Amino acid sequence: MSKDPASEGGMDGKARAKPRHGFFSDRRGSTALEFAMLAIPFALLVFAILESCISFAGQEVMANATDDIARQLRTGQLRKANVTEDSIKKLICDRLEIMVATNCPGSGSNASLLVDLREYPTFADAAAAGFNIQSGEIVLTGTSSTTFTVSPGLAESRNMLRVFYKWPVITDFLAKQMANLKDGRTLHFASVTWQNEPFDD
């Protein structure tokens, strides 16, 4: 009785005839590889969304604080004699505590919060006031004094409050896209212009 060549060595003919396609045809682990390729861009997208949301929320909190301080100045609740740069910064930082843990307002070249509050002869003069970013620093323009000043006017005077906050960009890979200041920070800005009510000075 002759042996069946297909069954020799304990293997059937079908198994011996199966070609070997090699590494690239092996589908085992393909899901893990696909996940690894998608995980990095997905994580970048999530971090970008979180960074943008937190930054936007911080901007809105600061804008609301600026509006509230301007209302207090307009109505005479805050008087010129009681207003200093430190007191205005403290009012803003107290509101920003929910978003900013440390370094508000900061001091010297490390100051995160800058405030400019001054009286203007007309609203046109206030509208001419602006600022530029030069070499990563904020430079005031369109005013007689380009240094940051806190000097509100008396009753019925025209005033403008400008608040600048150097927001830190948390995610490193977004720093180049978002940051326009030194140390990888981006600028949050709020401004309010008004005329004081005729309160008793």
Backbone as CSV, one residue per row, in Angstrom:
resi,resn,N_x,N_y,N_z,CA_x,CA_y,CA_z,C_x,C_y,C_z
1,MET,0.857,-1.178,0.000,0.000,0.000,0.000,0.897,1.232,0.000
2,SER,0.675,2.070,-0.976,1.539,3.261,-1.114,1.064,4.380,-0.216
3,LYS,2.049,5.198,0.228,1.722,6.330,1.102,1.204,7.499,0.290
4,ASP,0.290,8.206,0.919,-0.224,9.436,0.290,0.795,10.550,0.525
5,PRO,1.380,11.114,-0.534,2.398,12.157,-0.328,1.869,13.386,0.392
6,ALA,0.583,13.601,0.302,0.006,14.791,0.960,-0.020,14.652,2.454
7,SER,-0.047,13.375,2.953,-0.138,13.171,4.397,1.211,12.882,5.012
8,GLU,2.288,12.880,4.245,3.612,12.572,4.758,4.082,13.663,5.721
9,GLY,4.675,13.251,6.815,5.156,14.192,7.818,4.059,14.741,8.697
10,GLY,2.884,14.166,8.707,1.790,14.599,9.581,1.107,15.876,9.119
11,MET,1.309,16.320,7.882,0.684,17.544,7.377,-0.192,17.183,6.208
12,ASP,-1.319,17.813,6.117,-2.177,17.547,4.970,-1.711,18.369,3.775
13,GLY,-2.158,17.999,2.635,-1.726,18.672,1.421,-2.153,20.118,1.356
14,LYS,-3.304,20.415,1.931,-3.825,21.790,1.897,-2.912,22.729,2.666
15,ALA,-2.429,22.228,3.848,-1.565,23.066,4.677,-0.214,23.270,4.003
16,ARG,0.311,22.225,3.336,1.622,22.344,2.692,1.567,23.240,1.466
17,ALA,0.423,23.258,0.862,0.298,24.038,-0.368,0.028,25.515,-0.094
18,LYS,-0.306,25.887,1.157,-0.636,27.277,1.485,0.599,28.147,1.334
19,PRO,0.548,29.164,0.505,1.723,30.025,0.314,1.966,30.923,1.506
20,ARG,3.216,31.338,1.692,3.581,32.255,2.774,3.685,33.655,2.191
21,HIS,2.824,34.553,2.655,2.809,35.913,2.115,3.730,36.843,2.880
22,GLY,4.191,36.484,4.044,5.150,37.298,4.766,4.514,38.278,5.744
23,PHE,5.354,39.184,6.224,4.991,40.106,7.308,3.862,41.044,6.912
24,PHE,3.908,41.587,5.702,2.965,42.642,5.311,1.548,42.135,5.098
25,SER,1.385,40.866,4.944,0.034,40.323,4.787,-0.566,39.851,6.109
26,ASP,0.236,39.876,7.169,-0.250,39.441,8.476,-1.110,40.542,9.081
27,ARG,-2.396,40.273,9.280,-3.348,41.272,9.760,-3.449,41.314,11.278
28,ARG,-2.731,40.432,11.958,-2.799,40.413,13.413,-2.158,41.687,13.976
29,GLY,-2.841,42.359,14.892,-2.308,43.572,15.507,-2.554,44.837,14.707
30,SER,-3.313,44.725,13.602,-3.540,45.913,12.770,-4.324,46.985,13.526
31,THR,-5.232,46.579,14.388,-6.014,47.553,15.163,-5.123,48.347,16.103
32,ALA,-4.175,47.662,16.729,-3.258,48.354,17.635,-2.389,49.352,16.881
33,LEU,-1.938,48.995,15.688,-1.119,49.898,14.888,-1.929,51.115,14.427
34,GLU,-3.164,50.866,14.010,-4.014,51.982,13.569,-4.286,52.937,14.730
35,PHE,-4.525,52.386,15.909,-4.758,53.237,17.083,-3.523,54.066,17.411
36,ALA,-2.339,53.424,17.320,-1.097,54.139,17.622,-0.888,55.295,16.650
37,MET,-1.234,55.098,15.378,-1.074,56.160,14.386,-2.065,57.303,14.597
38,LEU,-3.259,56.985,15.085,-4.292,58.007,15.277,-4.239,58.658,16.654
39,ALA,-3.607,57.994,17.620,-3.621,58.500,19.000,-2.926,59.852,19.118
40,ILE,-1.793,60.014,18.446,-1.040,61.265,18.574,-1.804,62.449,17.986
41,PRO,-2.269,62.397,16.735,-3.044,63.550,16.238,-4.334,63.787,17.015
42,PHE,-4.956,62.713,17.515,-6.171,62.888,18.310,-5.855,63.604,19.621
43,ALA,-4.747,63.222,20.274,-4.343,63.879,21.520,-4.005,65.345,21.275
44,LEU,-3.321,65.641,20.167,-3.006,67.028,19.827,-4.271,67.845,19.633
45,LEU,-5.252,67.260,18.966,-6.520,67.954,18.746,-7.242,68.227,20.061
46,VAL,-7.251,67.246,20.956,-7.913,67.421,22.255,-7.233,68.521,23.066
47,PHE,-5.895,68.490,23.105,-5.170,69.521,23.855,-5.387,70.902,23.252
48,ALA,-5.455,70.986,21.928,-5.689,72.276,21.275,-7.067,72.819,21.635
49,ILE,-8.066,71.955,21.679,-9.421,72.385,22.041,-9.458,72.851,23.495
50,LEU,-8.842,72.083,24.390,-8.821,72.457,25.799,-8.094,73.786,26.004
51,GLU,-6.942,73.944,25.353,-6.164,75.181,25.474,-6.978,76.381,25.006
52,SER,-7.647,76.228,23.868,-8.446,77.332,23.328,-9.619,77.664,24.236
53,CYS,-10.272,76.650,24.775,-11.425,76.882,25.662,-11.005,77.592,26.945
54,ILE,-9.908,77.151,27.551,-9.443,77.772,28.794,-9.022,79.213,28.539
55,SER,-8.324,79.443,27.429,-7.887,80.800,27.085,-9.090,81.710,26.843
56,PHE,-10.081,81.209,26.128,-11.291,82.004,25.857,-12.030,82.323,27.147
57,ALA,-12.127,81.345,28.043,-12.802,81.576,29.322,-12.061,82.634,30.138
58,GLY,-10.718,82.572,30.144,-9.935,83.575,30.854,-10.144,84.964,30.293
59,GLN,-10.225,85.071,28.956,-10.483,86.360,28.312,-11.841,86.914,28.723
60,GLU,-12.854,86.069,28.772,-14.194,86.519,29.134,-14.266,86.962,30.595
61,VAL,-13.602,86.236,31.486,-13.573,86.621,32.899,-12.911,87.989,33.053
62,MET,-11.809,88.199,32.347,-11.114,89.479,32.430,-11.957,90.608,31.852
63,ALA,-12.637,90.365,30.735,-13.496,91.389,30.130,-14.643,91.765,31.068
64,ASN,-15.229,90.774,31.736,-16.308,91.057,32.689,-15.798,91.860,33.883
65,ALA,-14.598,91.522,34.359,-14.013,92.273,35.471,-13.743,93.718,35.067
66,THR,-13.265,93.926,33.855,-13.003,95.278,33.353,-14.293,96.078,33.264
67,ASP,-15.345,95.473,32.745,-16.646,96.156,32.661,-17.163,96.534,34.048
68,ASP,-17.000,95.639,35.012,-17.503,95.894,36.366,-16.740,97.037,37.032
69,ILE,-15.416,97.068,36.866,-14.617,98.147,37.455,-14.957,99.477,36.793
70,ALA,-15.150,99.463,35.477,-15.530,100.688,34.768,-16.875,101.212,35.265
71,ARG,-17.811,100.305,35.528,-19.122,100.738,36.049,-18.967,101.386,37.420
72,GLN,-18.130,100.814,38.275,-17.911,101.400,39.596,-17.257,102.779,39.510
73,LEU,-16.363,102.956,38.559,-15.743,104.264,38.364,-16.746,105.259,37.776
74,ARG,-17.549,104.811,36.860,-18.518,105.692,36.200,-19.562,106.222,37.179
75,THR,-19.981,105.397,38.099,-21.038,105.783,39.034,-20.509,106.448,40.299
76,GLY,-19.185,106.507,40.440,-18.613,107.144,41.622,-18.457,106.216,42.803
77,GLN,-18.738,104.935,42.613,-18.527,103.971,43.691,-17.038,103.873,44.016
78,LEU,-16.218,103.965,42.974,-14.769,104.089,43.152,-14.397,105.534,42.830
79,ARG,-13.797,106.230,43.766,-13.439,107.637,43.575,-11.964,107.776,43.245
80,LYS,-11.658,108.866,42.541,-10.285,109.138,42.122,-9.308,109.090,43.296
81,ALA,-9.715,109.625,44.443,-8.812,109.691,45.604,-8.470,108.309,46.143
82,ASN,-9.331,107.324,45.873,-9.128,105.983,46.427,-8.589,104.983,45.403
83,VAL,-8.359,105.444,44.178,-7.938,104.537,43.114,-6.425,104.616,42.921
84,THR,-5.773,103.472,43.020,-4.340,103.368,42.729,-4.125,102.208,41.757
85,GLU,-2.946,102.124,41.213,-2.632,101.020,40.314,-2.769,99.685,41.024
86,ASP,-2.285,99.607,42.247,-2.368,98.354,43.000,-3.815,97.965,43.301
87,SER,-4.642,98.964,43.631,-6.034,98.649,43.973,-6.809,98.146,42.752
88,ILE,-6.551,98.748,41.581,-7.223,98.292,40.364,-6.761,96.890,39.990
89,LYS,-5.462,96.651,40.082,-4.939,95.322,39.754,-5.479,94.260,40.702
90,LYS,-5.623,94.629,41.972,-6.147,93.656,42.942,-7.596,93.294,42.611
91,LEU,-8.389,94.290,42.222,-9.777,94.017,41.859,-9.860,93.052,40.681
92,ILE,-8.968,93.237,39.716,-8.978,92.360,38.541,-8.461,90.970,38.893
93,CYS,-7.355,90.915,39.641,-6.774,89.613,39.997,-7.710,88.790,40.877
94,ASP,-8.475,89.477,41.734,-9.434,88.752,42.569,-10.475,88.036,41.713
95,ARG,-10.839,88.647,40.587,-11.802,88.020,39.683,-11.144,86.923,38.844
96,LEU,-9.858,87.102,38.568,-9.150,86.125,37.737,-8.686,84.897,38.513
97,GLU,-8.851,84.932,39.832,-8.393,83.796,40.652,-8.972,82.475,40.192
98,ILE,-10.171,82.506,39.655,-10.824,81.273,39.230,-10.102,80.644,38.040
99,MET,-9.358,81.482,37.258,-8.668,80.995,36.069,-7.152,80.972,36.217
100,VAL,-6.608,81.863,37.057,-5.157,82.025,37.166,-4.732,81.689,38.586
101,ALA,-3.802,80.754,38.711,-3.397,80.298,40.043,-2.371,81.223,40.680
102,THR,-1.364,81.655,39.921,-0.271,82.447,40.490,0.135,83.562,39.539
103,ASN,1.030,84.414,40.041,1.666,85.479,39.262,0.675,86.488,38.694
104,CYS,-0.308,86.842,39.457,-1.197,87.941,39.093,-1.230,88.897,40.283
105,PRO,-0.771,90.133,40.128,-0.367,90.760,38.860,1.096,90.575,38.487
106,GLY,1.939,90.088,39.385,3.368,90.027,39.110,3.990,91.403,39.319
107,SER,5.274,91.499,39.074,5.950,92.781,39.282,7.112,92.932,38.317
108,GLY,7.457,94.181,38.037,8.590,94.472,37.175,8.423,93.891,35.787
109,SER,9.502,93.354,35.247,9.460,92.774,33.904,8.661,91.474,33.862
110,ASN,8.388,90.886,35.042,7.600,89.648,35.112,6.119,89.910,35.347
111,ALA,5.711,91.177,35.275,4.302,91.507,35.516,3.417,90.859,34.454
112,SER,2.416,90.135,34.897,1.473,89.509,33.968,0.327,90.448,33.627
113,LEU,-0.018,91.329,34.570,-1.170,92.214,34.401,-0.703,93.658,34.281
114,LEU,-1.130,94.331,33.216,-0.837,95.741,32.999,-2.151,96.499,32.847
115,VAL,-2.222,97.673,33.476,-3.458,98.453,33.481,-3.156,99.888,33.079
116,ASP,-3.987,100.426,32.200,-3.893,101.837,31.829,-5.278,102.466,31.995
117,LEU,-5.370,103.427,32.906,-6.632,104.125,33.195,-6.343,105.611,33.221
118,ARG,-6.980,106.356,32.319,-6.711,107.788,32.281,-7.907,108.557,31.723
119,GLU,-7.866,109.849,31.984,-8.906,110.766,31.509,-8.515,111.311,30.140
120,TYR,-9.522,111.522,29.266,-9.286,112.081,27.938,-10.165,113.314,27.742
121,PRO,-9.662,114.313,27.008,-10.466,115.520,26.774,-11.751,115.227,25.992
122,THR,-11.656,114.354,24.984,-12.814,114.004,24.160,-12.802,112.501,23.891
123,PHE,-13.936,111.994,23.416,-13.996,110.584,23.036,-13.120,110.301,21.813
124,ALA,-12.944,111.307,20.949,-12.071,111.132,19.787,-10.630,110.889,20.226
125,ASP,-10.206,111.598,21.267,-8.849,111.373,21.793,-8.714,109.960,22.354
126,ALA,-9.770,109.506,23.038,-9.742,108.142,23.582,-9.698,107.107,22.458
127,ALA,-10.441,107.378,21.372,-10.466,106.434,20.251,-9.119,106.360,19.548
128,ALA,-8.325,107.440,19.645,-7.013,107.459,18.986,-5.969,106.667,19.757
129,ALA,-6.264,106.356,21.007,-5.298,105.594,21.817,-5.255,104.144,21.349
130,GLY,-4.064,103.635,21.214,-3.900,102.250,20.778,-2.668,101.625,21.409
131,PHE,-2.226,100.513,20.837,-1.005,99.866,21.319,-0.443,98.976,20.227
132,ASN,0.829,98.725,20.328,1.525,97.803,19.433,2.283,96.777,20.268
133,ILE,2.613,95.668,19.628,3.496,94.680,20.256,4.820,94.736,19.520
134,GLN,5.843,95.193,20.220,7.169,95.340,19.635,8.164,94.495,20.415
135,SER,8.795,93.583,19.706,9.779,92.670,20.322,9.174,91.935,21.517
136,GLY,7.902,91.571,21.394,7.243,90.810,22.449,6.777,91.635,23.627
137,GLU,6.847,92.968,23.530,6.411,93.841,24.616,5.279,94.742,24.141
138,ILE,4.405,95.139,25.077,3.261,95.991,24.768,3.695,97.450,24.841
139,VAL,3.457,98.194,23.769,3.837,99.612,23.698,2.583,100.429,23.403
140,LEU,2.258,101.369,24.290,1.079,102.221,24.109,1.346,103.263,23.033
141,THR,0.320,103.595,22.266,0.430,104.607,21.215,-0.776,105.546,21.283
142,GLY,-0.633,106.716,20.650,-1.749,107.636,20.522,-2.098,108.397,21.778
143,THR,-1.224,108.414,22.774,-1.463,109.161,24.007,-0.259,110.058,24.287
144,SER,-0.489,111.085,25.097,0.600,112.003,25.427,1.699,111.298,26.208
145,SER,1.334,110.292,26.982,2.300,109.504,27.740,2.138,108.041,27.353
146,THR,3.239,107.431,26.964,3.182,106.032,26.547,3.480,105.075,27.686
147,THR,3.638,105.598,28.897,3.807,104.730,30.067,2.444,104.396,30.642
148,PHE,2.335,103.238,31.240,1.067,102.814,31.822,0.740,103.702,33.023
149,THR,-0.498,104.235,33.025,-0.912,105.214,34.020,-2.250,104.807,34.614
150,VAL,-2.420,105.074,35.901,-3.723,104.894,36.545,-4.091,106.232,37.169
151,SER,-4.920,106.990,36.451,-5.311,108.327,36.902,-6.693,108.657,36.360
152,PRO,-7.755,108.186,37.014,-9.111,108.457,36.522,-9.495,109.916,36.722
153,GLY,-10.492,110.353,35.951,-10.967,111.727,36.060,-12.049,111.884,37.112
154,LEU,-12.480,113.129,37.283,-13.530,113.455,38.244,-14.900,113.278,37.596
155,ALA,-15.924,113.813,38.239,-17.293,113.680,37.730,-17.400,114.264,36.324
156,GLU,-18.165,113.575,35.477,-18.461,113.975,34.095,-17.235,113.994,33.176
157,SER,-16.147,113.456,33.622,-14.964,113.355,32.758,-15.055,112.105,31.895
158,ARG,-14.305,112.119,30.799,-14.267,110.979,29.877,-13.026,110.144,30.192
159,ASN,-13.244,108.860,30.341,-12.167,107.970,30.776,-12.125,106.709,29.918
160,MET,-10.980,106.091,29.931,-10.845,104.785,29.289,-9.961,103.895,30.156
161,LEU,-10.435,102.674,30.365,-9.682,101.664,31.116,-9.269,100.573,30.140
162,ARG,-7.969,100.314,30.081,-7.442,99.236,29.247,-6.696,98.241,30.129
163,VAL,-7.013,96.990,29.943,-6.414,95.929,30.755,-5.715,94.940,29.824
164,PHE,-4.464,94.638,30.144,-3.660,93.707,29.360,-3.216,92.580,30.288
165,TYR,-3.466,91.350,29.867,-2.992,90.210,30.653,-2.176,89.291,29.755
166,LYS,-0.973,88.951,30.209,-0.085,88.065,29.459,-0.412,86.615,29.832
167,TRP,-1.257,86.021,29.027,-1.769,84.679,29.315,-0.735,83.620,28.931
168,PRO,-0.384,82.718,29.851,0.592,81.666,29.510,-0.050,80.577,28.655
169,VAL,0.629,80.199,27.592,0.168,79.092,26.753,0.681,77.802,27.374
170,ILE,-0.228,76.964,27.816,0.133,75.772,28.588,0.744,74.692,27.704
171,THR,0.139,74.439,26.557,0.580,73.358,25.687,1.733,73.835,24.821
172,ASP,2.884,73.189,24.949,4.104,73.649,24.284,3.963,73.737,22.775
173,PHE,3.339,72.734,22.146,3.312,72.723,20.689,2.390,73.802,20.117
174,LEU,1.548,74.437,20.981,0.709,75.534,20.525,1.345,76.895,20.764
175,ALA,2.462,76.915,21.490,3.079,78.191,21.861,3.451,79.011,20.632
176,LYS,3.998,78.359,19.608,4.419,79.086,18.414,3.225,79.641,17.645
177,GLN,2.086,78.940,17.685,0.917,79.392,16.939,0.152,80.486,17.685
178,MET,0.074,80.387,19.010,-0.752,81.299,19.782,0.027,82.453,20.397
179,ALA,1.260,82.218,20.788,1.998,83.216,21.556,2.442,84.376,20.672
180,ASN,2.228,85.601,21.161,2.719,86.787,20.470,3.523,87.687,21.404
181,LEU,3.773,87.199,22.628,4.578,87.931,23.595,5.774,87.079,23.991
182,LYS,6.623,87.635,24.824,7.787,86.891,25.294,7.364,85.740,26.200
183,ASP,8.270,84.791,26.376,8.067,83.650,27.284,6.876,82.792,26.878
184,GLY,6.550,82.743,25.585,5.473,81.877,25.118,4.106,82.260,25.641
185,ARG,3.831,83.567,25.726,2.535,84.033,26.218,1.750,84.707,25.113
186,THR,0.440,84.733,25.295,-0.433,85.413,24.358,-1.187,86.522,25.089
187,LEU,-1.616,87.530,24.352,-2.203,88.714,24.977,-3.717,88.599,25.092
188,HIS,-4.206,88.837,26.301,-5.634,89.053,26.537,-5.830,90.547,26.782
189,PHE,-6.820,91.115,26.121,-7.000,92.562,26.167,-8.476,92.897,26.342
190,ALA,-8.746,93.896,27.194,-10.106,94.392,27.373,-10.053,95.904,27.526
191,SER,-11.052,96.579,26.991,-11.076,98.045,27.021,-12.503,98.539,27.193
192,VAL,-12.663,99.588,28.017,-13.974,100.219,28.218,-13.773,101.734,28.225
193,THR,-14.627,102.446,27.495,-14.590,103.916,27.454,-15.941,104.445,27.914
194,TRP,-15.938,105.475,28.741,-17.189,105.980,29.299,-17.028,107.432,29.760
195,GLN,-18.180,108.043,30.095,-18.183,109.358,30.730,-18.767,109.211,32.120
196,ASN,-18.064,109.736,33.114,-18.527,109.635,34.497,-19.850,110.351,34.688
197,GLU,-20.639,109.824,35.573,-21.899,110.455,35.935,-21.609,111.691,36.819
198,PRO,-22.583,112.590,36.951,-22.360,113.819,37.744,-22.467,113.569,39.254
199,PHE,-21.609,112.718,39.765,-21.614,112.427,41.194,-20.841,113.529,41.928
200,ASP,-20.943,113.498,43.233,-20.256,114.493,44.058,-18.815,114.052,44.276
201,ASP,-17.885,114.862,43.778,-16.461,114.538,43.940,-16.046,114.615,45.402
